[in-house]
Structures are given as structure tokens and as C-alpha cells.
Amino acid sequence: MAKRKRPADKRKSQLENLKWEVADLLDLDDDLAQGGDELSVREAGKIGGNMVKKLVEKGKEALKKEESGPE
């Protein structure tokens, strides 16, 4: 069964929301709100790295749901 792809705009907004969620957790949202100019490379890397961790977790959850089949 082929999966339908989400529109690119929706994916971008979901990633944008995830970026802000992670920045808030790391207490870097104020720096990000200023256009990101206040972020150091290390801080930007922390946000990106944590975004990847969250995406991997969501992917693993989706695979587990797919393997278990419909309930």
C-alpha cells in the first residue's frame, strides 16, 4: 500500500514547530526569536541534534505501530 506524502508546506510547518519546541526546552527560544543571529554554532547544533533525536523517536514509534498492525 503506497503512502501519501504530506504537502511540503505542512512538513515545513511541523519542522518549524519542532524547532521552536526544542529551543524552548533548551531555553534558547529567546535567542531564536531574534532571528537566530544570537545563536552560537554550538547552540544551533544543540537544537538541530535534539530535533533529529525527536524525529528518530517518532519514526521508531511509527514503525512499532506499523509492525503491530491495525488494532
CHARMM internal coordinates of N, CA and C (Angstrom, degrees):
IC EDIT
DIST 1 N 1 CA 1.4315
DIST 1 CA 1 C 1.5297
ANGL 1 N 1 CA 1 C 108.21
DIST 1 C 2 N 1.3072
ANGL 1 CA 1 C 2 N 116.66
DIHE 1 N 1 CA 1 C 2 N 125.51
DIST 2 N 2 CA 1.4642
ANGL 1 C 2 N 2 CA 121.80
DIHE 1 CA 1 C 2 N 2 CA -178.25
DIST 2 CA 2 C 1.5273
ANGL 2 N 2 CA 2 C 110.07
DIHE 1 C 2 N 2 CA 2 C -79.28
DIST 2 C 3 N 1.3142
ANGL 2 CA 2 C 3 N 115.31
DIHE 2 N 2 CA 2 C 3 N 139.50
DIST 3 N 3 CA 1.4634
ANGL 2 C 3 N 3 CA 120.36
DIHE 2 CA 2 C 3 N 3 CA 178.12
DIST 3 CA 3 C 1.5107
ANGL 3 N 3 CA 3 C 109.15
DIHE 2 C 3 N 3 CA 3 C -92.01
DIST 3 C 4 N 1.3233
ANGL 3 CA 3 C 4 N 116.04
DIHE 3 N 3 CA 3 C 4 N 141.40
DIST 4 N 4 CA 1.4539
ANGL 3 C 4 N 4 CA 120.12
DIHE 3 CA 3 C 4 N 4 CA 176.54
DIST 4 CA 4 C 1.5178
ANGL 4 N 4 CA 4 C 108.85
DIHE 3 C 4 N 4 CA 4 C -83.34
DIST 4 C 5 N 1.3070
ANGL 4 CA 4 C 5 N 115.81
DIHE 4 N 4 CA 4 C 5 N 138.19
DIST 5 N 5 CA 1.4585
ANGL 4 C 5 N 5 CA 120.15
DIHE 4 CA 4 C 5 N 5 CA 178.08
DIST 5 CA 5 C 1.5157
ANGL 5 N 5 CA 5 C 109.37
DIHE 4 C 5 N 5 CA 5 C -83.46
DIST 5 C 6 N 1.3033
ANGL 5 CA 5 C 6 N 116.11
DIHE 5 N 5 CA 5 C 6 N 145.37
DIST 6 N 6 CA 1.4572
ANGL 5 C 6 N 6 CA 121.45
DIHE 5 CA 5 C 6 N 6 CA 176.20
DIST 6 CA 6 C 1.5190
ANGL 6 N 6 CA 6 C 109.03
DIHE 5 C 6 N 6 CA 6 C -76.12
DIST 6 C 7 N 1.3019
ANGL 6 CA 6 C 7 N 116.16
DIHE 6 N 6 CA 6 C 7 N 150.88
DIST 7 N 7 CA 1.4709
ANGL 6 C 7 N 7 CA 117.91
DIHE 6 CA 6 C 7 N 7 CA 175.45
DIST 7 CA 7 C 1.5204
ANGL 7 N 7 CA 7 C 110.47
DIHE 6 C 7 N 7 CA 7 C -59.64
DIST 7 C 8 N 1.3192
ANGL 7 CA 7 C 8 N 116.39
DIHE 7 N 7 CA 7 C 8 N 146.16
DIST 8 N 8 CA 1.4703
ANGL 7 C 8 N 8 CA 121.67
DIHE 7 CA 7 C 8 N 8 CA -176.94
DIST 8 CA 8 C 1.5206
ANGL 8 N 8 CA 8 C 111.53
DIHE 7 C 8 N 8 CA 8 C -58.21
DIST 8 C 9 N 1.3258
ANGL 8 CA 8 C 9 N 117.89
DIHE 8 N 8 CA 8 C 9 N -37.03
DIST 9 N 9 CA 1.4652
ANGL 8 C 9 N 9 CA 120.46
DIHE 8 CA 8 C 9 N 9 CA 179.91
DIST 9 CA 9 C 1.5169
ANGL 9 N 9 CA 9 C 111.57
DIHE 8 C 9 N 9 CA 9 C -61.73
DIST 9 C 10 N 1.3168
ANGL 9 CA 9 C 10 N 116.87
DIHE 9 N 9 CA 9 C 10 N -40.44
DIST 10 N 10 CA 1.4631
ANGL 9 C 10 N 10 CA 120.48
DIHE 9 CA 9 C 10 N 10 CA -178.98
DIST 10 CA 10 C 1.5292
ANGL 10 N 10 CA 10 C 110.54
DIHE 9 C 10 N 10 CA 10 C -67.15
DIST 10 C 11 N 1.3452
ANGL 10 CA 10 C 11 N 116.01
DIHE 10 N 10 CA 10 C 11 N -40.78
DIST 11 N 11 CA 1.4707
ANGL 10 C 11 N 11 CA 119.26
DIHE 10 CA 10 C 11 N 11 CA 178.43
DIST 11 CA 11 C 1.5170
ANGL 11 N 11 CA 11 C 110.70
DIHE 10 C 11 N 11 CA 11 C -63.78
DIST 11 C 12 N 1.3290
ANGL 11 CA 11 C 12 N 116.48
DIHE 11 N 11 CA 11 C 12 N -41.51
DIST 12 N 12 CA 1.4642
ANGL 11 C 12 N 12 CA 119.90
DIHE 11 CA 11 C 12 N 12 CA 179.89
DIST 12 CA 12 C 1.5199
ANGL 12 N 12 CA 12 C 110.71
DIHE 11 C 12 N 12 CA 12 C -63.58
DIST 12 C 13 N 1.3200
ANGL 12 CA 12 C 13 N 117.10
DIHE 12 N 12 CA 12 C 13 N -41.73
DIST 13 N 13 CA 1.4642
ANGL 12 C 13 N 13 CA 119.12
DIHE 12 CA 12 C 13 N 13 CA -179.31
DIST 13 CA 13 C 1.5226
ANGL 13 N 13 CA 13 C 110.75
DIHE 12 C 13 N 13 CA 13 C -68.40
DIST 13 C 14 N 1.3373
ANGL 13 CA 13 C 14 N 117.42
DIHE 13 N 13 CA 13 C 14 N -34.33
DIST 14 N 14 CA 1.4619
ANGL 13 C 14 N 14 CA 119.78
DIHE 13 CA 13 C 14 N 14 CA 177.08
DIST 14 CA 14 C 1.5275
ANGL 14 N 14 CA 14 C 110.79
DIHE 13 C 14 N 14 CA 14 C -66.77
DIST 14 C 15 N 1.3151
ANGL 14 CA 14 C 15 N 117.11
DIHE 14 N 14 CA 14 C 15 N -40.65
DIST 15 N 15 CA 1.4637
ANGL 14 C 15 N 15 CA 120.26
DIHE 14 CA 14 C 15 N 15 CA 177.62
DIST 15 CA 15 C 1.5242
ANGL 15 N 15 CA 15 C 110.93
DIHE 14 C 15 N 15 CA 15 C -67.34
DIST 15 C 16 N 1.3246
ANGL 15 CA 15 C 16 N 116.36
DIHE 15 N 15 CA 15 C 16 N -38.16
DIST 16 N 16 CA 1.4631
ANGL 15 C 16 N 16 CA 120.60
DIHE 15 CA 15 C 16 N 16 CA 177.44
DIST 16 CA 16 C 1.5329
ANGL 16 N 16 CA 16 C 110.03
DIHE 15 C 16 N 16 CA 16 C -62.37
DIST 16 C 17 N 1.3286
ANGL 16 CA 16 C 17 N 116.62
DIHE 16 N 16 CA 16 C 17 N -43.10
DIST 17 N 17 CA 1.4685
ANGL 16 C 17 N 17 CA 120.79
DIHE 16 CA 16 C 17 N 17 CA 177.81
DIST 17 CA 17 C 1.5198
ANGL 17 N 17 CA 17 C 110.72
DIHE 16 C 17 N 17 CA 17 C -63.32
DIST 17 C 18 N 1.3249
ANGL 17 CA 17 C 18 N 116.74
DIHE 17 N 17 CA 17 C 18 N -41.58
DIST 18 N 18 CA 1.4622
ANGL 17 C 18 N 18 CA 120.66
DIHE 17 CA 17 C 18 N 18 CA 178.94
DIST 18 CA 18 C 1.5288
ANGL 18 N 18 CA 18 C 110.36
DIHE 17 C 18 N 18 CA 18 C -63.82
DIST 18 C 19 N 1.3250
ANGL 18 CA 18 C 19 N 116.71
DIHE 18 N 18 CA 18 C 19 N -40.75
DIST 19 N 19 CA 1.4714
ANGL 18 C 19 N 19 CA 120.66
DIHE 18 CA 18 C 19 N 19 CA 178.95
DIST 19 CA 19 C 1.5276
ANGL 19 N 19 CA 19 C 110.30
DIHE 18 C 19 N 19 CA 19 C -59.15
DIST 19 C 20 N 1.3327
ANGL 19 CA 19 C 20 N 116.37
DIHE 19 N 19 CA 19 C 20 N -46.11
DIST 20 N 20 CA 1.4590
ANGL 19 C 20 N 20 CA 120.18
DIHE 19 CA 19 C 20 N 20 CA -179.36
DIST 20 CA 20 C 1.5306
ANGL 20 N 20 CA 20 C 111.84
DIHE 19 C 20 N 20 CA 20 C -67.68
DIST 20 C 21 N 1.3336
ANGL 20 CA 20 C 21 N 116.43
DIHE 20 N 20 CA 20 C 21 N -36.15
DIST 21 N 21 CA 1.4675
ANGL 20 C 21 N 21 CA 120.82
DIHE 20 CA 20 C 21 N 21 CA 178.10
DIST 21 CA 21 C 1.5274
ANGL 21 N 21 CA 21 C 110.00
DIHE 20 C 21 N 21 CA 21 C -62.75
DIST 21 C 22 N 1.3214
ANGL 21 CA 21 C 22 N 116.34
DIHE 21 N 21 CA 21 C 22 N -46.37
DIST 22 N 22 CA 1.4702
ANGL 21 C 22 N 22 CA 121.35
DIHE 21 CA 21 C 22 N 22 CA 180.00
DIST 22 CA 22 C 1.5258
ANGL 22 N 22 CA 22 C 110.50
DIHE 21 C 22 N 22 CA 22 C -66.28
DIST 22 C 23 N 1.3188
ANGL 22 CA 22 C 23 N 117.26
DIHE 22 N 22 CA 22 C 23 N -43.51
DIST 23 N 23 CA 1.4631
ANGL 22 C 23 N 23 CA 120.64
DIHE 22 CA 22 C 23 N 23 CA 179.29
DIST 23 CA 23 C 1.5272
ANGL 23 N 23 CA 23 C 110.63
DIHE 22 C 23 N 23 CA 23 C -60.07
DIST 23 C 24 N 1.3257
ANGL 23 CA 23 C 24 N 116.10
DIHE 23 N 23 CA 23 C 24 N -39.12
DIST 24 N 24 CA 1.4639
ANGL 23 C 24 N 24 CA 120.45
DIHE 23 CA 23 C 24 N 24 CA 178.01
DIST 24 CA 24 C 1.5244
ANGL 24 N 24 CA 24 C 110.71
DIHE 23 C 24 N 24 CA 24 C -64.58
DIST 24 C 25 N 1.3233
ANGL 24 CA 24 C 25 N 117.28
DIHE 24 N 24 CA 24 C 25 N -43.25
DIST 25 N 25 CA 1.4724
ANGL 24 C 25 N 25 CA 121.15
DIHE 24 CA 24 C 25 N 25 CA 178.93
DIST 25 CA 25 C 1.5271
ANGL 25 N 25 CA 25 C 111.68
DIHE 24 C 25 N 25 CA 25 C -62.40
DIST 25 C 26 N 1.3272
ANGL 25 CA 25 C 26 N 116.49
DIHE 25 N 25 CA 25 C 26 N -33.76
DIST 26 N 26 CA 1.4637
ANGL 25 C 26 N 26 CA 121.33
DIHE 25 CA 25 C 26 N 26 CA -179.48
DIST 26 CA 26 C 1.5324
ANGL 26 N 26 CA 26 C 112.21
DIHE 25 C 26 N 26 CA 26 C -90.54
DIST 26 C 27 N 1.3284
ANGL 26 CA 26 C 27 N 116.18
DIHE 26 N 26 CA 26 C 27 N 3.64
DIST 27 N 27 CA 1.4671
ANGL 26 C 27 N 27 CA 122.98
DIHE 26 CA 26 C 27 N 27 CA -178.72
DIST 27 CA 27 C 1.5322
ANGL 27 N 27 CA 27 C 111.28
DIHE 26 C 27 N 27 CA 27 C 59.27
DIST 27 C 28 N 1.3279
ANGL 27 CA 27 C 28 N 115.77
DIHE 27 N 27 CA 27 C 28 N 38.22
DIST 28 N 28 CA 1.4624
ANGL 27 C 28 N 28 CA 121.48
DIHE 27 CA 27 C 28 N 28 CA 178.44
DIST 28 CA 28 C 1.5246
ANGL 28 N 28 CA 28 C 111.25
DIHE 27 C 28 N 28 CA 28 C -115.49
DIST 28 C 29 N 1.3182
ANGL 28 CA 28 C 29 N 116.90
DIHE 28 N 28 CA 28 C 29 N 8.66
DIST 29 N 29 CA 1.4585
ANGL 28 C 29 N 29 CA 120.11
DIHE 28 CA 28 C 29 N 29 CA -175.95
DIST 29 CA 29 C 1.5246
ANGL 29 N 29 CA 29 C 112.51
DIHE 28 C 29 N 29 CA 29 C -66.07
DIST 29 C 30 N 1.3276
ANGL 29 CA 29 C 30 N 117.88
DIHE 29 N 29 CA 29 C 30 N -32.21
DIST 30 N 30 CA 1.4674
ANGL 29 C 30 N 30 CA 119.91
DIHE 29 CA 29 C 30 N 30 CA 178.04
DIST 30 CA 30 C 1.5280
ANGL 30 N 30 CA 30 C 110.76
DIHE 29 C 30 N 30 CA 30 C -64.35
DIST 30 C 31 N 1.3256
ANGL 30 CA 30 C 31 N 116.16
DIHE 30 N 30 CA 30 C 31 N -42.16
DIST 31 N 31 CA 1.4677
ANGL 30 C 31 N 31 CA 120.19
DIHE 30 CA 30 C 31 N 31 CA 178.85
DIST 31 CA 31 C 1.5252
ANGL 31 N 31 CA 31 C 110.68
DIHE 30 C 31 N 31 CA 31 C -66.82
DIST 31 C 32 N 1.3165
ANGL 31 CA 31 C 32 N 116.58
DIHE 31 N 31 CA 31 C 32 N -38.59
DIST 32 N 32 CA 1.4539
ANGL 31 C 32 N 32 CA 121.20
DIHE 31 CA 31 C 32 N 32 CA -179.89
DIST 32 CA 32 C 1.5270
ANGL 32 N 32 CA 32 C 110.49
DIHE 31 C 32 N 32 CA 32 C -67.84
DIST 32 C 33 N 1.3230
ANGL 32 CA 32 C 33 N 116.67
DIHE 32 N 32 CA 32 C 33 N -35.60
DIST 33 N 33 CA 1.4590
ANGL 32 C 33 N 33 CA 121.61
DIHE 32 CA 32 C 33 N 33 CA -179.37
DIST 33 CA 33 C 1.5294
ANGL 33 N 33 CA 33 C 111.76
DIHE 32 C 33 N 33 CA 33 C -64.65
DIST 33 C 34 N 1.3072
ANGL 33 CA 33 C 34 N 117.18
DIHE 33 N 33 CA 33 C 34 N -22.91
DIST 34 N 34 CA 1.4720
ANGL 33 C 34 N 34 CA 121.32
DIHE 33 CA 33 C 34 N 34 CA -179.87
DIST 34 CA 34 C 1.5263
ANGL 34 N 34 CA 34 C 110.89
DIHE 33 C 34 N 34 CA 34 C -86.70
DIST 34 C 35 N 1.3133
ANGL 34 CA 34 C 35 N 116.26
DIHE 34 N 34 CA 34 C 35 N 23.83
DIST 35 N 35 CA 1.4566
ANGL 34 C 35 N 35 CA 120.87
DIHE 34 CA 34 C 35 N 35 CA 177.28
DIST 35 CA 35 C 1.5170
ANGL 35 N 35 CA 35 C 113.48
DIHE 34 C 35 N 35 CA 35 C 89.38
DIST 35 C 36 N 1.2996
ANGL 35 CA 35 C 36 N 117.95
DIHE 35 N 35 CA 35 C 36 N 3.15
DIST 36 N 36 CA 1.4521
ANGL 35 C 36 N 36 CA 121.21
DIHE 35 CA 35 C 36 N 36 CA -179.81
DIST 36 CA 36 C 1.5146
ANGL 36 N 36 CA 36 C 113.52
DIHE 35 C 36 N 36 CA 36 C 81.97
DIST 36 C 37 N 1.3380
ANGL 36 CA 36 C 37 N 117.14
DIHE 36 N 36 CA 36 C 37 N -3.65
DIST 37 N 37 CA 1.4653
ANGL 36 C 37 N 37 CA 120.10
DIHE 36 CA 36 C 37 N 37 CA -179.30
DIST 37 CA 37 C 1.5218
ANGL 37 N 37 CA 37 C 111.91
DIHE 36 C 37 N 37 CA 37 C -67.65
DIST 37 C 38 N 1.3079
ANGL 37 CA 37 C 38 N 116.62
DIHE 37 N 37 CA 37 C 38 N -23.43
DIST 38 N 38 CA 1.4612
ANGL 37 C 38 N 38 CA 121.08
DIHE 37 CA 37 C 38 N 38 CA -178.54
DIST 38 CA 38 C 1.5300
ANGL 38 N 38 CA 38 C 112.72
DIHE 37 C 38 N 38 CA 38 C -86.83
DIST 38 C 39 N 1.3368
ANGL 38 CA 38 C 39 N 116.92
DIHE 38 N 38 CA 38 C 39 N -7.74
DIST 39 N 39 CA 1.4647
ANGL 38 C 39 N 39 CA 120.45
DIHE 38 CA 38 C 39 N 39 CA -179.37
DIST 39 CA 39 C 1.5231
ANGL 39 N 39 CA 39 C 110.72
DIHE 38 C 39 N 39 CA 39 C -80.12
DIST 39 C 40 N 1.3168
ANGL 39 CA 39 C 40 N 115.45
DIHE 39 N 39 CA 39 C 40 N 136.38
DIST 40 N 40 CA 1.4639
ANGL 39 C 40 N 40 CA 118.91
DIHE 39 CA 39 C 40 N 40 CA 172.04
DIST 40 CA 40 C 1.5317
ANGL 40 N 40 CA 40 C 107.38
DIHE 39 C 40 N 40 CA 40 C -80.99
DIST 40 C 41 N 1.3053
ANGL 40 CA 40 C 41 N 116.00
DIHE 40 N 40 CA 40 C 41 N 167.66
DIST 41 N 41 CA 1.4648
ANGL 40 C 41 N 41 CA 120.13
DIHE 40 CA 40 C 41 N 41 CA 177.42
DIST 41 CA 41 C 1.5211
ANGL 41 N 41 CA 41 C 109.42
DIHE 40 C 41 N 41 CA 41 C -60.87
DIST 41 C 42 N 1.2928
ANGL 41 CA 41 C 42 N 116.92
DIHE 41 N 41 CA 41 C 42 N -38.53
DIST 42 N 42 CA 1.4651
ANGL 41 C 42 N 42 CA 121.57
DIHE 41 CA 41 C 42 N 42 CA 179.96
DIST 42 CA 42 C 1.5282
ANGL 42 N 42 CA 42 C 110.68
DIHE 41 C 42 N 42 CA 42 C -63.81
DIST 42 C 43 N 1.3221
ANGL 42 CA 42 C 43 N 117.34
DIHE 42 N 42 CA 42 C 43 N -44.08
DIST 43 N 43 CA 1.4601
ANGL 42 C 43 N 43 CA 121.08
DIHE 42 CA 42 C 43 N 43 CA -179.96
DIST 43 CA 43 C 1.5277
ANGL 43 N 43 CA 43 C 110.92
DIHE 42 C 43 N 43 CA 43 C -65.17
DIST 43 C 44 N 1.3240
ANGL 43 CA 43 C 44 N 116.67
DIHE 43 N 43 CA 43 C 44 N -43.10
DIST 44 N 44 CA 1.4618
ANGL 43 C 44 N 44 CA 120.68
DIHE 43 CA 43 C 44 N 44 CA 177.97
DIST 44 CA 44 C 1.5290
ANGL 44 N 44 CA 44 C 110.02
DIHE 43 C 44 N 44 CA 44 C -62.58
DIST 44 C 45 N 1.3078
ANGL 44 CA 44 C 45 N 116.50
DIHE 44 N 44 CA 44 C 45 N -37.93
DIST 45 N 45 CA 1.4669
ANGL 44 C 45 N 45 CA 121.26
DIHE 44 CA 44 C 45 N 45 CA 177.53
DIST 45 CA 45 C 1.5138
ANGL 45 N 45 CA 45 C 112.06
DIHE 44 C 45 N 45 CA 45 C -65.78
DIST 45 C 46 N 1.3290
ANGL 45 CA 45 C 46 N 116.45
DIHE 45 N 45 CA 45 C 46 N -37.20
DIST 46 N 46 CA 1.4672
ANGL 45 C 46 N 46 CA 120.05
DIHE 45 CA 45 C 46 N 46 CA 177.43
DIST 46 CA 46 C 1.5200
ANGL 46 N 46 CA 46 C 110.12
DIHE 45 C 46 N 46 CA 46 C -63.08
DIST 46 C 47 N 1.3340
ANGL 46 CA 46 C 47 N 115.75
DIHE 46 N 46 CA 46 C 47 N -43.30
DIST 47 N 47 CA 1.4657
ANGL 46 C 47 N 47 CA 119.46
DIHE 46 CA 46 C 47 N 47 CA 179.63
DIST 47 CA 47 C 1.5277
ANGL 47 N 47 CA 47 C 109.51
DIHE 46 C 47 N 47 CA 47 C -63.03
DIST 47 C 48 N 1.3224
ANGL 47 CA 47 C 48 N 116.84
DIHE 47 N 47 CA 47 C 48 N -49.14
DIST 48 N 48 CA 1.4647
ANGL 47 C 48 N 48 CA 120.54
DIHE 47 CA 47 C 48 N 48 CA -179.24
DIST 48 CA 48 C 1.5173
ANGL 48 N 48 CA 48 C 112.58
DIHE 47 C 48 N 48 CA 48 C -62.54
DIST 48 C 49 N 1.3143
ANGL 48 CA 48 C 49 N 116.94
DIHE 48 N 48 CA 48 C 49 N -42.69
DIST 49 N 49 CA 1.4653
ANGL 48 C 49 N 49 CA 120.89
DIHE 48 CA 48 C 49 N 49 CA 179.96
DIST 49 CA 49 C 1.5125
ANGL 49 N 49 CA 49 C 112.31
DIHE 48 C 49 N 49 CA 49 C -63.53
DIST 49 C 50 N 1.3232
ANGL 49 CA 49 C 50 N 116.22
DIHE 49 N 49 CA 49 C 50 N -41.51
DIST 50 N 50 CA 1.4617
ANGL 49 C 50 N 50 CA 119.86
DIHE 49 CA 49 C 50 N 50 CA 178.75
DIST 50 CA 50 C 1.5203
ANGL 50 N 50 CA 50 C 111.58
DIHE 49 C 50 N 50 CA 50 C -70.70
DIST 50 C 51 N 1.3300
ANGL 50 CA 50 C 51 N 117.04
DIHE 50 N 50 CA 50 C 51 N -31.57
DIST 51 N 51 CA 1.4633
ANGL 50 C 51 N 51 CA 119.92
DIHE 50 CA 50 C 51 N 51 CA 174.80
DIST 51 CA 51 C 1.5296
ANGL 51 N 51 CA 51 C 109.61
DIHE 50 C 51 N 51 CA 51 C -62.68
DIST 51 C 52 N 1.3240
ANGL 51 CA 51 C 52 N 116.52
DIHE 51 N 51 CA 51 C 52 N -44.00
DIST 52 N 52 CA 1.4617
ANGL 51 C 52 N 52 CA 120.79
DIHE 51 CA 51 C 52 N 52 CA 179.84
DIST 52 CA 52 C 1.5252
ANGL 52 N 52 CA 52 C 110.19
DIHE 51 C 52 N 52 CA 52 C -62.53
DIST 52 C 53 N 1.3261
ANGL 52 CA 52 C 53 N 117.96
DIHE 52 N 52 CA 52 C 53 N -43.26
DIST 53 N 53 CA 1.4671
ANGL 52 C 53 N 53 CA 120.95
DIHE 52 CA 52 C 53 N 53 CA 178.39
DIST 53 CA 53 C 1.5188
ANGL 53 N 53 CA 53 C 110.78
DIHE 52 C 53 N 53 CA 53 C -58.00
DIST 53 C 54 N 1.3372
ANGL 53 CA 53 C 54 N 116.86
DIHE 53 N 53 CA 53 C 54 N -45.11
DIST 54 N 54 CA 1.4561
ANGL 53 C 54 N 54 CA 120.57
DIHE 53 CA 53 C 54 N 54 CA -179.96
DIST 54 CA 54 C 1.5307
ANGL 54 N 54 CA 54 C 111.48
DIHE 53 C 54 N 54 CA 54 C -65.37
DIST 54 C 55 N 1.3282
ANGL 54 CA 54 C 55 N 117.11
DIHE 54 N 54 CA 54 C 55 N -39.71
DIST 55 N 55 CA 1.4576
ANGL 54 C 55 N 55 CA 120.31
DIHE 54 CA 54 C 55 N 55 CA 178.67
DIST 55 CA 55 C 1.5292
ANGL 55 N 55 CA 55 C 111.27
DIHE 54 C 55 N 55 CA 55 C -65.70
DIST 55 C 56 N 1.3255
ANGL 55 CA 55 C 56 N 117.30
DIHE 55 N 55 CA 55 C 56 N -38.42
DIST 56 N 56 CA 1.4615
ANGL 55 C 56 N 56 CA 121.16
DIHE 55 CA 55 C 56 N 56 CA 177.61
DIST 56 CA 56 C 1.5242
ANGL 56 N 56 CA 56 C 109.79
DIHE 55 C 56 N 56 CA 56 C -64.88
DIST 56 C 57 N 1.3347
ANGL 56 CA 56 C 57 N 117.50
DIHE 56 N 56 CA 56 C 57 N -43.17
DIST 57 N 57 CA 1.4643
ANGL 56 C 57 N 57 CA 120.83
DIHE 56 CA 56 C 57 N 57 CA 177.90
DIST 57 CA 57 C 1.5276
ANGL 57 N 57 CA 57 C 110.81
DIHE 56 C 57 N 57 CA 57 C -59.78
DIST 57 C 58 N 1.3347
ANGL 57 CA 57 C 58 N 116.78
DIHE 57 N 57 CA 57 C 58 N -44.92
DIST 58 N 58 CA 1.4667
ANGL 57 C 58 N 58 CA 120.69
DIHE 57 CA 57 C 58 N 58 CA 179.34
DIST 58 CA 58 C 1.5233
ANGL 58 N 58 CA 58 C 110.58
DIHE 57 C 58 N 58 CA 58 C -64.00
DIST 58 C 59 N 1.3122
ANGL 58 CA 58 C 59 N 117.34
DIHE 58 N 58 CA 58 C 59 N -37.90
DIST 59 N 59 CA 1.4619
ANGL 58 C 59 N 59 CA 121.06
DIHE 58 CA 58 C 59 N 59 CA 177.96
DIST 59 CA 59 C 1.5193
ANGL 59 N 59 CA 59 C 111.70
DIHE 58 C 59 N 59 CA 59 C -64.71
DIST 59 C 60 N 1.3208
ANGL 59 CA 59 C 60 N 116.77
DIHE 59 N 59 CA 59 C 60 N -42.19
DIST 60 N 60 CA 1.4651
ANGL 59 C 60 N 60 CA 120.69
DIHE 59 CA 59 C 60 N 60 CA 177.94
DIST 60 CA 60 C 1.5158
ANGL 60 N 60 CA 60 C 110.97
DIHE 59 C 60 N 60 CA 60 C -63.31
DIST 60 C 61 N 1.3350
ANGL 60 CA 60 C 61 N 116.75
DIHE 60 N 60 CA 60 C 61 N -41.23
DIST 61 N 61 CA 1.4611
ANGL 60 C 61 N 61 CA 120.58
DIHE 60 CA 60 C 61 N 61 CA 177.58
DIST 61 CA 61 C 1.5268
ANGL 61 N 61 CA 61 C 110.70
DIHE 60 C 61 N 61 CA 61 C -62.32
DIST 61 C 62 N 1.3227
ANGL 61 CA 61 C 62 N 116.88
DIHE 61 N 61 CA 61 C 62 N -41.69
DIST 62 N 62 CA 1.4632
ANGL 61 C 62 N 62 CA 120.98
DIHE 61 CA 61 C 62 N 62 CA 179.72
DIST 62 CA 62 C 1.5250
ANGL 62 N 62 CA 62 C 110.64
DIHE 61 C 62 N 62 CA 62 C -64.46
DIST 62 C 63 N 1.3351
ANGL 62 CA 62 C 63 N 116.69
DIHE 62 N 62 CA 62 C 63 N -39.77
DIST 63 N 63 CA 1.4687
ANGL 62 C 63 N 63 CA 119.55
DIHE 62 CA 62 C 63 N 63 CA 177.98
DIST 63 CA 63 C 1.5269
ANGL 63 N 63 CA 63 C 111.56
DIHE 62 C 63 N 63 CA 63 C -65.23
DIST 63 C 64 N 1.3295
ANGL 63 CA 63 C 64 N 116.25
DIHE 63 N 63 CA 63 C 64 N -39.81
DIST 64 N 64 CA 1.4726
ANGL 63 C 64 N 64 CA 118.92
DIHE 63 CA 63 C 64 N 64 CA 178.55
DIST 64 CA 64 C 1.5170
ANGL 64 N 64 CA 64 C 110.58
DIHE 63 C 64 N 64 CA 64 C -63.41
DIST 64 C 65 N 1.3317
ANGL 64 CA 64 C 65 N 117.12
DIHE 64 N 64 CA 64 C 65 N -41.38
DIST 65 N 65 CA 1.4599
ANGL 64 C 65 N 65 CA 120.83
DIHE 64 CA 64 C 65 N 65 CA 178.13
DIST 65 CA 65 C 1.5255
ANGL 65 N 65 CA 65 C 110.51
DIHE 64 C 65 N 65 CA 65 C -62.87
DIST 65 C 66 N 1.3374
ANGL 65 CA 65 C 66 N 115.61
DIHE 65 N 65 CA 65 C 66 N -41.71
DIST 66 N 66 CA 1.4637
ANGL 65 C 66 N 66 CA 120.77
DIHE 65 CA 65 C 66 N 66 CA -179.16
DIST 66 CA 66 C 1.5139
ANGL 66 N 66 CA 66 C 111.21
DIHE 65 C 66 N 66 CA 66 C -65.30
DIST 66 C 67 N 1.3441
ANGL 66 CA 66 C 67 N 116.93
DIHE 66 N 66 CA 66 C 67 N -40.31
DIST 67 N 67 CA 1.4610
ANGL 66 C 67 N 67 CA 121.59
DIHE 66 CA 66 C 67 N 67 CA 179.96
DIST 67 CA 67 C 1.5171
ANGL 67 N 67 CA 67 C 111.82
DIHE 66 C 67 N 67 CA 67 C -67.73
DIST 67 C 68 N 1.3204
ANGL 67 CA 67 C 68 N 116.87
DIHE 67 N 67 CA 67 C 68 N -36.62
DIST 68 N 68 CA 1.4622
ANGL 67 C 68 N 68 CA 120.00
DIHE 67 CA 67 C 68 N 68 CA -177.41
DIST 68 CA 68 C 1.5304
ANGL 68 N 68 CA 68 C 111.41
DIHE 67 C 68 N 68 CA 68 C -75.93
DIST 68 C 69 N 1.3245
ANGL 68 CA 68 C 69 N 116.90
DIHE 68 N 68 CA 68 C 69 N -16.63
DIST 69 N 69 CA 1.4560
ANGL 68 C 69 N 69 CA 120.79
DIHE 68 CA 68 C 69 N 69 CA 177.81
DIST 69 CA 69 C 1.5081
ANGL 69 N 69 CA 69 C 112.58
DIHE 68 C 69 N 69 CA 69 C 77.11
DIST 69 C 70 N 1.3183
ANGL 69 CA 69 C 70 N 115.83
DIHE 69 N 69 CA 69 C 70 N 176.93
DIST 70 N 70 CA 1.4715
ANGL 69 C 70 N 70 CA 119.52
DIHE 69 CA 69 C 70 N 70 CA -179.04
DIST 70 CA 70 C 1.5150
ANGL 70 N 70 CA 70 C 110.86
DIHE 69 C 70 N 70 CA 70 C -68.47
DIST 70 C 71 N 1.3013
ANGL 70 CA 70 C 71 N 114.36
DIHE 70 N 70 CA 70 C 71 N 143.63
DIST 71 N 71 CA 1.4771
ANGL 70 C 71 N 71 CA 119.20
DIHE 70 CA 70 C 71 N 71 CA -178.46
DIST 71 CA 71 C 1.4758
ANGL 71 N 71 CA 71 C 111.68
DIHE 70 C 71 N 71 CA 71 C -95.02
END
COOR INIT
IC SEED 1 N 1 CA 1 C
IC BUILD
